[in-house]
């Protein structure tokens, strides 16, 4: 599935840049790594913790199953952005009816806003676990910090900050290494899939799938590729300058594989920790901060603090990504100027959406709305939106109007992308079947 396959673009006389050396390899990572790391947001941590607490290791195999599916749809989304020079929403606007565009964008933004609220609230509650004090005040502070960094920081500094912040995910690996894990049992569950045909198991399976593959990630990585393109000194969309195709597709492939592998590896360790420590003791875990608090009497104060620190760190990554993807989706759909590389006075509506989405998410924490139900409804909206978005993404990936005649998607990548789409459609159907 690598972009370097023989089915990729063959360009006569292409002067492909030399491969990245180990020294600058980290610098070349970007949209894929940031997207993958932001997928493990506090609400995702809650889902994985609940899966482990309820079913121990029985769902660990999903991390292997979803990895190639995630890579395929994310890499295709990234290629669309880099080839066309526009994000997914802009391409949908150009290729399809407003009756398709606006309902999809509305669902994605609504789901993002609810998810933002849950993540901001989880960050405030996690900091309260560590140092005490008012969780809502912390939530307000986190919301202000996340919105301000996107508005005030340059794109390059912002992207670098998110990239380094992704290292906080290692706290979940450290937490797992602090506890006793029956590794033989865990590895068997990872390599040998097991399914229980009951409502609780199937609902949790669907939740894990929906948390791992979310439509806001498609919009974000595609749009971030356009940011990387504009940030380059002589970069052009690959439709205009196909001489860069091979090198750019190689970079996108590596970046996406590393980002998605990191995402699923961390999710694996969260589920592993919850399964080893909380299973049989705390089966009603509903939020990430509940999982952190439950670790304290069973694995010690340091394990609780480390897990809570991970919630805060992942939230600081995920909240800007959720708000940013809402900004890109709305801005591209309305044909506004978009881009974190632009000054706020040059893209006022785009930044306004980011700020308003963050504030609306924060406001959710001041309502009687149950955070667990909020996450459920955001998962429902994401599940509904993901299938048509993935179908359109796959169609656009084969469209000459979007991709031009040179930058073809390899057959293997297209096949796995359609499998991912079918898997999400099945998960969405299963969600409604197990609803009652």
C-alpha positions as semicolon CSV with decimal commas, in nm:
position;residue;x (nm);y (nm);z (nm)
1;X;0,000;0,000;0,000
2;X;0,302;0,226;-0,002
3;X;0,302;0,520;-0,233
4;X;0,620;0,388;-0,389
5;X;0,444;0,093;-0,552
6;X;0,485;0,045;-0,922
7;X;0,125;0,153;-0,978
8;X;0,206;0,501;-0,859
9;X;0,276;0,784;-1,092
10;X;0,558;0,730;-1,335
11;X;0,698;1,061;-1,454
12;X;0,963;1,081;-1,719
13;X;1,261;1,283;-1,613
14;X;1,130;1,323;-1,258
15;X;1,405;1,456;-1,035
16;X;1,291;1,303;-0,708
17;X;1,450;1,457;-0,400
18;X;1,674;1,236;-0,194
19;X;1,503;1,039;0,084
20;X;1,492;1,202;0,423
21;X;1,790;1,124;0,643
22;X;1,743;1,016;1,005
23;X;1,848;1,368;1,105
24;X;1,555;1,538;0,934
25;X;1,308;1,248;0,936
26;X;1,126;1,388;1,242
27;X;1,097;1,724;1,069
28;X;0,933;1,565;0,765
29;X;0,663;1,402;0,979
30;X;0,359;1,624;1,014
31;X;-0,007;1,587;0,915
32;X;-0,018;1,208;0,955
33;X;0,154;1,204;1,294
34;X;-0,056;1,490;1,430
35;X;-0,379;1,336;1,299
36;X;-0,299;0,995;1,445
37;X;-0,200;1,136;1,783
38;X;-0,514;1,351;1,805
39;X;-0,730;1,044;1,745
40;X;-0,646;0,933;2,100
41;X;-0,840;1,220;2,256
42;X;-0,991;1,204;2,608
43;X;-1,321;1,075;2,473
44;X;-1,134;0,804;2,282
45;X;-0,940;0,716;2,597
46;X;-1,277;0,681;2,773
47;X;-1,402;0,441;2,507
48;X;-1,088;0,227;2,518
49;X;-1,091;0,226;2,899
50;X;-1,452;0,117;2,902
51;X;-1,375;-0,162;2,653
52;X;-1,097;-0,294;2,876
53;X;-1,294;-0,256;3,199
54;X;-1,593;-0,442;3,058
55;X;-1,431;-0,709;2,841
56;X;-1,070;-0,724;2,958
57;X;-0,857;-0,813;2,652
58;X;-1,130;-0,939;2,418
59;X;-1,122;-0,627;2,198
60;X;-0,747;-0,587;2,163
61;X;-0,762;-0,750;1,818
62;X;-0,952;-0,447;1,686
63;X;-0,633;-0,243;1,703
64;X;-0,472;-0,472;1,444
65;X;-0,785;-0,487;1,228
66;X;-0,845;-0,112;1,210
67;X;-0,483;-0,010;1,143
68;X;-0,472;-0,077;0,766
69;X;-0,826;0,059;0,732
70;X;-0,727;0,383;0,907
71;X;-0,409;0,414;0,703
72;X;-0,593;0,366;0,374
73;X;-0,866;0,625;0,423
74;X;-0,631;0,877;0,586
75;X;-0,365;0,839;0,319
76;X;-0,624;0,882;0,045
77;X;-0,758;1,194;0,219
78;X;-0,404;1,333;0,244
79;X;-0,334;1,261;-0,123
80;X;-0,651;1,442;-0,226
81;X;-0,534;1,750;-0,037
82;X;-0,179;1,741;-0,173
83;X;-0,278;1,669;-0,534
84;X;-0,566;1,913;-0,563
85;X;-0,429;2,180;-0,331
86;X;-0,767;2,190;-0,153
87;X;-0,923;2,010;0,139
88;X;-1,204;1,756;0,125
89;X;-1,487;2,005;0,188
90;X;-1,361;2,233;-0,092
91;X;-1,348;1,940;-0,334
92;X;-1,698;1,826;-0,236
93;X;-1,821;2,182;-0,295
94;X;-1,668;2,186;-0,642
95;X;-1,783;1,837;-0,744
96;X;-2,123;1,782;-0,580
97;X;-2,455;1,943;-0,501
98;X;-2,497;2,172;-0,197
99;X;-2,765;1,926;-0,083
100;X;-2,486;1,675;-0,028
101;X;-2,226;1,920;0,104
102;X;-2,412;2,116;0,370
103;X;-2,581;1,829;0,561
104;X;-2,247;1,646;0,581
105;X;-2,062;1,954;0,703
106;X;-2,338;2,030;0,956
107;X;-2,317;1,678;1,102
108;X;-1,938;1,688;1,125
109;X;-1,938;2,029;1,296
110;X;-2,214;1,925;1,538
111;X;-2,028;1,607;1,633
112;X;-1,703;1,801;1,668
113;X;-1,863;2,056;1,900
114;X;-2,006;1,793;2,134
115;X;-1,675;1,605;2,127
116;X;-1,493;1,931;2,205
117;X;-1,710;1,980;2,510
118;X;-1,644;1,631;2,639
119;X;-1,268;1,663;2,583
120;X;-1,242;2,007;2,748
121;X;-1,442;1,882;3,046
122;X;-1,224;1,571;3,074
123;X;-0,908;1,784;3,077
124;X;-1,045;1,998;3,359
125;X;-1,150;1,692;3,560
126;X;-0,811;1,525;3,500
127;X;-0,621;1,829;3,630
128;X;-0,847;1,833;3,935
129;X;-0,748;1,472;4,002
130;X;-0,380;1,570;4,003
131;X;-0,378;1,900;4,193
132;X;-0,733;1,949;4,323
133;X;-0,934;2,266;4,271
134;X;-1,226;2,365;4,045
135;X;-1,257;2,147;3,736
136;X;-1,476;2,397;3,549
137;X;-1,222;2,676;3,596
138;X;-0,952;2,449;3,456
139;X;-1,181;2,365;3,163
140;X;-1,226;2,734;3,085
141;X;-0,849;2,785;3,097
142;X;-0,782;2,492;2,865
143;X;-1,041;2,620;2,616
144;X;-0,880;2,966;2,612
145;X;-0,531;2,819;2,566
146;X;-0,637;2,589;2,281
147;X;-0,827;2,859;2,092
148;X;-0,556;3,121;2,145
149;X;-0,273;2,903;2,015
150;X;-0,454;2,846;1,686
151;X;-0,534;3,213;1,639
152;X;-0,205;3,366;1,757
153;X;0,065;3,114;1,661
154;X;0,206;3,076;1,311
155;X;0,118;2,751;1,137
156;X;0,474;2,619;1,151
157;X;0,511;2,681;1,524
158;X;0,165;2,540;1,590
159;X;0,235;2,223;1,390
160;X;0,571;2,173;1,562
161;X;0,409;2,219;1,904
162;X;0,147;1,954;1,826
163;X;0,415;1,721;1,692
164;X;0,622;1,740;2,010
165;X;0,309;1,719;2,224
166;X;0,235;1,382;2,062
167;X;0,514;1,237;2,279
168;X;0,281;1,268;2,580
169;X;0,107;0,957;2,448
170;X;0,401;0,757;2,582
171;X;0,254;0,811;2,930
172;X;0,000;0,539;2,850
173;X;0,278;0,297;2,760
174;X;0,454;0,384;3,087
175;X;0,132;0,327;3,283
176;X;0,090;-0,019;3,132
177;X;0,450;-0,108;3,216
178;X;0,390;-0,021;3,581
179;X;0,126;-0,289;3,632
180;X;0,114;-0,667;3,612
181;X;-0,015;-0,782;3,273
182;X;-0,084;-1,146;3,182
183;X;0,094;-1,106;2,852
184;X;0,020;-1,453;2,715
185;X;-0,352;-1,400;2,757
186;X;-0,332;-1,045;2,615
187;X;-0,131;-1,151;2,308
188;X;-0,368;-1,440;2,239
189;X;-0,665;-1,201;2,247
190;X;-0,476;-0,964;2,014
191;X;-0,393;-1,226;1,753
192;X;-0,707;-1,442;1,775
193;X;-1,025;-1,234;1,727
194;X;-1,315;-1,317;1,954
195;X;-1,672;-1,188;1,926
196;X;-1,956;-1,219;2,175
197;X;-2,296;-1,199;2,010
198;X;-2,465;-0,984;2,270
199;X;-2,577;-0,622;2,276
200;X;-2,313;-0,496;2,522
201;X;-2,018;-0,642;2,333
202;X;-2,141;-0,537;1,987
203;X;-2,219;-0,184;2,105
204;X;-1,870;-0,151;2,252
205;X;-1,716;-0,294;1,934
206;X;-1,901;-0,035;1,727
207;X;-1,792;0,241;1,967
208;X;-1,427;0,137;1,932
209;X;-1,456;0,134;1,551
210;X;-1,631;0,472;1,546
211;X;-1,379;0,627;1,781
212;X;-1,085;0,501;1,577
213;X;-1,212;0,609;1,233
214;X;-1,378;0,953;1,253
215;X;-1,470;1,193;0,970
216;X;-1,308;1,498;1,130
217;X;-0,973;1,324;1,084
218;X;-1,028;1,304;0,707
219;X;-1,097;1,677;0,681
220;X;-0,806;1,766;0,910
221;X;-0,531;1,566;0,741
222;X;-0,641;1,667;0,391
223;X;-0,648;2,036;0,483
224;X;-0,321;2,011;0,675
225;X;-0,156;1,882;0,358
226;X;-0,262;2,203;0,184
227;X;-0,106;2,398;0,473
228;X;0,221;2,208;0,432
229;X;0,209;2,278;0,061
230;X;0,162;2,653;0,111
231;X;0,431;2,660;0,379
232;X;0,689;2,520;0,135
233;X;0,903;2,766;-0,063
234;X;0,815;2,642;-0,413
235;X;0,535;2,394;-0,346
236;X;0,242;2,362;-0,585
237;X;-0,052;2,119;-0,603
238;X;0,068;1,800;-0,767
239;X;-0,187;1,852;-1,045
240;X;0,015;2,161;-1,142
241;X;0,364;2,032;-1,058
242;X;0,364;1,650;-1,094
243;X;0,745;1,630;-1,071
244;X;0,710;1,610;-0,692
245;X;0,452;1,332;-0,697
246;X;0,668;1,033;-0,610
247;X;0,855;1,205;-0,326
248;X;0,538;1,357;-0,178
249;X;0,342;1,032;-0,193
250;X;0,628;0,852;-0,021
251;X;0,630;1,115;0,253
252;X;0,253;1,096;0,296
253;X;0,262;0,716;0,313
254;X;0,533;0,706;0,580
255;X;0,379;0,991;0,776
256;X;0,035;0,830;0,777
257;X;0,157;0,481;0,867
258;X;0,361;0,617;1,158
259;X;0,077;0,839;1,282
260;X;-0,193;0,571;1,263
261;X;0,035;0,302;1,410
262;X;0,114;0,533;1,704
263;X;-0,257;0,601;1,749
264;X;-0,353;0,233;1,762
265;X;-0,052;0,139;1,975
266;X;-0,157;0,388;2,242
267;X;-0,519;0,274;2,221
268;X;-0,390;-0,083;2,265
269;X;-0,202;0,011;2,584
270;X;-0,500;0,202;2,727
271;X;-0,725;-0,099;2,669
272;X;-0,454;-0,327;2,806
273;X;-0,417;-0,120;3,124
274;X;-0,792;-0,107;3,182
275;X;-0,828;-0,479;3,114
276;X;-0,544;-0,575;3,350
277;X;-0,642;-0,343;3,638
278;X;-1,008;-0,246;3,612
279;X;-1,173;-0,559;3,468
280;X;-1,392;-0,726;3,728
281;X;-1,358;-0,427;3,963
282;X;-1,479;-0,119;3,775
283;X;-1,693;-0,235;3,484
284;X;-1,900;0,085;3,472
285;X;-1,619;0,319;3,359
286;X;-1,776;0,593;3,144
287;X;-1,517;0,871;3,126
288;X;-1,138;0,890;3,098
289;X;-1,103;1,065;3,434
290;X;-1,302;0,786;3,600
291;X;-1,050;0,540;3,459
292;X;-0,762;0,747;3,597
293;X;-0,923;0,773;3,941
294;X;-0,995;0,399;3,949
295;X;-0,625;0,324;3,895
296;X;-0,521;0,492;4,220
297;X;-0,638;0,229;4,474
298;X;-0,532;-0,055;4,245
299;X;-0,207;0,062;4,085
300;X;-0,099;0,357;4,300
301;X;-0,105;0,735;4,295
302;X;0,171;0,763;4,034
303;X;-0,024;0,550;3,786
304;X;-0,331;0,769;3,838
305;X;-0,129;1,088;3,785
306;X;0,044;0,951;3,477
307;X;-0,285;0,845;3,321
308;X;-0,439;1,184;3,406
309;X;-0,141;1,367;3,255
310;X;-0,201;1,172;2,935
311;X;-0,564;1,289;2,930
312;X;-0,452;1,653;2,955
313;X;-0,181;1,613;2,693
314;X;-0,407;1,435;2,444
315;X;-0,675;1,695;2,502
316;X;-0,432;1,977;2,424
317;X;-0,374;1,805;2,088
318;X;-0,728;1,694;2,013
319;X;-0,919;2,014;2,097
320;X;-0,731;2,226;1,838
321;X;-0,770;1,948;1,581
322;X;-1,146;1,918;1,643
323;X;-1,194;2,296;1,630
324;X;-0,956;2,331;1,336
325;X;-1,129;2,063;1,132
326;X;-1,461;2,240;1,196
327;X;-1,302;2,562;1,070
328;X;-1,168;2,395;0,757
329;X;-1,496;2,213;0,687
330;X;-1,709;2,526;0,726
331;X;-1,461;2,759;0,554
332;X;-1,404;2,537;0,251
333;X;-1,776;2,465;0,220
334;X;-1,853;2,840;0,217
335;X;-1,552;2,923;-0,004
336;X;-1,395;3,143;0,264
337;X;-1,026;3,202;0,303
338;X;-0,896;2,927;0,528
339;X;-0,565;2,826;0,675
340;X;-0,369;2,838;0,997
341;X;-0,086;2,988;0,793
342;X;-0,296;3,301;0,735
343;X;-0,310;3,597;0,971
344;X;-0,642;3,624;1,161
345;X;-0,738;3,944;0,975
346;X;-0,692;3,757;0,645
347;X;-0,924;3,468;0,739
348;X;-1,166;3,613;0,991
349;X;-1,457;3,375;0,930
350;X;-1,229;3,069;0,946
351;X;-1,084;3,168;1,282
352;X;-1,428;3,272;1,406
353;X;-1,555;2,917;1,349
354;X;-1,259;2,778;1,545
355;X;-1,322;3,010;1,840
356;X;-1,701;2,967;1,837
357;X;-1,676;2,586;1,814
358;X;-1,438;2,583;2,111
359;X;-1,664;2,813;2,316
360;X;-1,975;2,611;2,232
361;X;-1,790;2,296;2,334
362;X;-1,693;2,464;2,660
363;X;-2,054;2,571;2,716
364;X;-2,164;2,205;2,708
365;X;-1,988;2,165;3,043
366;X;-2,217;2,425;3,200
367;X;-2,537;2,241;3,102
368;X;-2,708;1,943;3,269
369;X;-2,614;1,731;2,966
370;X;-2,459;1,403;3,077
371;X;-2,103;1,382;2,932
372;X;-2,137;1,012;2,858
373;X;-2,460;1,069;2,665
374;X;-2,295;1,361;2,487
375;X;-2,016;1,133;2,371
376;X;-2,271;0,874;2,262
377;X;-2,456;1,124;2,044
378;X;-2,133;1,259;1,897
379;X;-2,041;0,898;1,809
380;X;-2,382;0,855;1,645
381;X;-2,335;1,171;1,438
382;X;-1,979;1,071;1,347
383;X;-2,097;0,725;1,247
384;X;-2,375;0,865;1,030
385;X;-2,145;1,122;0,868
386;X;-1,844;0,896;0,818
387;X;-2,002;0,657;0,568
388;X;-2,117;0,910;0,305
389;X;-1,797;1,112;0,354
390;X;-1,584;0,800;0,299
391;X;-1,787;0,705;-0,009
392;X;-1,736;1,052;-0,156
393;X;-1,366;1,050;-0,065
394;X;-1,320;0,717;-0,243
395;X;-1,505;0,842;-0,552
396;X;-1,303;1,163;-0,559
397;X;-0,980;0,963;-0,530
398;X;-1,057;0,815;-0,873
399;X;-1,186;1,137;-1,024
400;X;-0,975;1,313;-1,286
401;X;-1,149;1,637;-1,198
402;X;-1,000;1,614;-0,848
403;X;-0,679;1,415;-0,897
404;X;-0,586;1,502;-1,254
405;X;-0,449;1,242;-1,493
406;X;-0,111;1,174;-1,333
407;X;-0,156;1,117;-0,960
408;X;-0,331;0,782;-0,959
409;X;-0,419;0,601;-0,637
410;X;-0,266;0,249;-0,626
411;X;-0,516;-0,033;-0,668
412;X;-0,432;-0,191;-0,330
413;X;-0,489;0,140;-0,153
414;X;-0,825;0,182;-0,327
415;X;-0,934;-0,172;-0,236
416;X;-0,847;-0,129;0,131
417;X;-1,012;0,213;0,129
418;X;-1,338;0,059;0,006
419;X;-1,306;-0,218;0,266
420;X;-1,271;0,051;0,533
421;X;-1,582;0,221;0,396
422;X;-1,778;-0,104;0,402
423;X;-1,658;-0,176;0,757
424;X;-1,780;0,163;0,876
425;X;-2,112;0,114;0,699
426;X;-2,150;-0,221;0,877
427;X;-2,060;-0,054;1,209
428;X;-2,318;0,218;1,146
429;X;-2,586;-0,040;1,067
430;X;-2,485;-0,236;1,375
431;X;-2,519;0,079;1,586
432;X;-2,886;0,110;1,495
433;X;-2,949;-0,264;1,525
434;X;-2,812;-0,268;1,882
435;X;-2,961;0,068;1,978
436;X;-3,272;-0,068;2,146
